Amino acid sequence: MKLYTIFGNPVGHSKSPLIHNAVFSKYSKDARYIRTLVNSGEELKKVWKELEISGASVTVPHKETAFQLADEVRGVAKDIGAVNCLVREGDKIVAYNTDGDGFLYSIVDWCIKKVLVIGAGGTAKAVIHSFLKEGFKVSIVNRSEKRLEDFKELPIDIFTWENFEVSSFDLILNVTSAGLNDDFLPMPKEILEKLFQKGRYVADAIYKETPFLKLAKKHELETRDGSMMLVYQGVLANYLFLKGKVSKDEIRERMLEVF
Ligand SMILES: NC(=O)c1ccc[n+]([C@@H]2O[C@H](COP(=O)([O-])OP(=O)(O)OC[C@H]3O[C@@H](n4cnc5c(N)ncnc54)[C@H](OP(=O)(O)O)[C@@H]3O)[C@@H](O)[C@H]2O)c1
């Protein structure tokens, strides 16, 4: 039996087992995907070794730690500095990042040129990388200053809540964890309301209706939660888990059947 898992904290809410097991039950019957709550990089590595994990998804708050502990980092993850997917190659942990392209596929039908990203964690790094590759004009705003340091080299506009100036954006995206396990908005309500008056599309990486999305709906904006991002980043990860033996189209179809 090949064992796959999601590493994170929390992981109880995760739908990753649902979508990955759907693919395994059809195309790789000797594989199973479980949830593993870990509190640190050391714990993650210990479980990886002891259970001989074949591949893993990595979620909040371990994406940057997983980048550090991987034996090899491939593709865009090298520029991002955070990973969401680990694959065993012999004794090596090989790491990738599928979040940015996963999100991009999830909004492929939206016409976007100018984006505001709220939040400055690992997911923000991934989506901004994909946005810049697409030629979007990007701004980032975060609650505090420290994490914004990581974005200083990029050709984007950088703000904290304090110095943020409201202007119009085609897409306003929440990639903070506000609303994941609480009722917080990712920015003060009065700023969001001004933004929504000038906005067009609003998306959240969290895959449920957050207070942020509810507020955007009140302003009659087109909204999308992170469900399709989850599926598409999962398609790219599962393709790596199965080492390309099943096509991305087949993986996507199977995941969408159960989601
Ligand atoms: N749908 C999907 O497939 C998918 C994929 C990836 C991620 N996600 C979701 O994306 C979110 C971010 O993930 P991540 O890995 O980037 O997390 P992370 O690295 O932990 O980043 C956290 C960010 O959220 C901000 N934040 C946390 N609580 C906040 C609050 N109450 N108000 C305002 N800002 C707050 C932090 O600001 P400070 O710097 O000020 O602390 C920081 O910028 C998570 O909710 C995750 O579930 C979804």
The ligand as a MOL file (V3000), in Angstrom:
LIG
                    3D

  0  0  0     0  0            999 V3000
M  V30 BEGIN CTAB
M  V30 COUNTS 48 52 0 0 0
M  V30 BEGIN ATOM
M  V30 1 N -8.1420 26.3820 -2.1080 0
M  V30 2 C -6.9190 25.9480 -2.0640 0
M  V30 3 O -6.5650 24.9700 -2.7220 0
M  V30 4 C -5.8950 26.6550 -1.2220 0
M  V30 5 C -4.5390 26.4810 -1.5150 0
M  V30 6 C -3.6170 27.1620 -0.7400 0
M  V30 7 C -4.0320 27.9630 0.3110 0
M  V30 8 N -5.3510 28.1090 0.5650 0 CHG=1
M  V30 9 C -5.7880 29.0060 1.6810 0
M  V30 10 O -5.0910 30.2440 1.5760 0
M  V30 11 C -4.9280 30.8230 2.8650 0
M  V30 12 C -3.4980 31.3120 3.0720 0
M  V30 13 O -2.6020 30.2270 3.0750 0
M  V30 14 P -1.0290 30.4580 3.3460 0
M  V30 15 O -0.4080 29.1310 3.2730 0
M  V30 16 O -0.5030 31.5230 2.4450 0 CHG=-1
M  V30 17 O -1.0640 30.9700 4.8510 0
M  V30 18 P 0.0790 31.6750 5.6840 0
M  V30 19 O 1.3980 31.4570 5.0420 0
M  V30 20 O -0.1440 31.2310 7.0680 0
M  V30 21 O -0.2820 33.2530 5.5290 0
M  V30 22 C -1.0970 33.8560 6.3950 0
M  V30 23 C -1.3930 35.2880 5.9090 0
M  V30 24 O -2.6710 35.5700 6.4210 0
M  V30 25 C -2.6110 36.8040 7.1490 0
M  V30 26 N -3.6110 36.7030 8.2020 0
M  V30 27 C -3.8380 35.6720 9.0510 0
M  V30 28 N -4.8990 35.9410 9.8430 0
M  V30 29 C -5.3330 37.1760 9.4870 0
M  V30 30 C -6.3970 38.0070 9.9400 0
M  V30 31 N -7.2250 37.6360 10.9170 0
M  V30 32 N -6.5650 39.2110 9.3320 0
M  V30 33 C -5.7500 39.5870 8.3350 0
M  V30 34 N -4.7230 38.8550 7.8640 0
M  V30 35 C -4.5180 37.6610 8.4510 0
M  V30 36 C -1.1990 36.9140 7.6550 0
M  V30 37 O -0.9070 38.2520 7.9520 0
M  V30 38 P 0.3210 38.6550 8.9540 0
M  V30 39 O 1.5810 38.5850 8.1320 0
M  V30 40 O -0.0100 40.0260 9.3800 0
M  V30 41 O 0.3060 37.6590 10.0840 0
M  V30 42 C -0.4490 36.3700 6.4300 0
M  V30 43 O -0.3200 37.3600 5.4520 0
M  V30 44 C -5.3550 29.7540 3.8690 0
M  V30 45 O -6.6360 30.0670 4.3530 0
M  V30 46 C -5.4090 28.4770 3.0570 0
M  V30 47 O -6.3800 27.5820 3.5390 0
M  V30 48 C -6.2840 27.4670 -0.1780 0
M  V30 END ATOM
M  V30 BEGIN BOND
M  V30 1 1 1 2
M  V30 2 2 2 3
M  V30 3 1 2 4
M  V30 4 1 4 5
M  V30 5 2 4 48
M  V30 6 2 5 6
M  V30 7 1 6 7
M  V30 8 2 7 8
M  V30 9 1 8 9
M  V30 10 1 8 48
M  V30 11 1 9 10
M  V30 12 1 9 46
M  V30 13 1 10 11
M  V30 14 1 11 12
M  V30 15 1 11 44
M  V30 16 1 12 13
M  V30 17 1 13 14
M  V30 18 2 14 15
M  V30 19 1 14 16
M  V30 20 1 14 17
M  V30 21 1 17 18
M  V30 22 2 18 19
M  V30 23 1 18 20
M  V30 24 1 18 21
M  V30 25 1 21 22
M  V30 26 1 22 23
M  V30 27 1 23 24
M  V30 28 1 23 42
M  V30 29 1 24 25
M  V30 30 1 25 26
M  V30 31 1 25 36
M  V30 32 1 26 27
M  V30 33 1 26 35
M  V30 34 2 27 28
M  V30 35 1 28 29
M  V30 36 1 29 30
M  V30 37 2 29 35
M  V30 38 1 30 31
M  V30 39 2 30 32
M  V30 40 1 32 33
M  V30 41 2 33 34
M  V30 42 1 34 35
M  V30 43 1 36 37
M  V30 44 1 36 42
M  V30 45 1 37 38
M  V30 46 2 38 39
M  V30 47 1 38 40
M  V30 48 1 38 41
M  V30 49 1 42 43
M  V30 50 1 44 45
M  V30 51 1 44 46
M  V30 52 1 46 47
M  V30 END BOND
M  V30 END CTAB
M  END
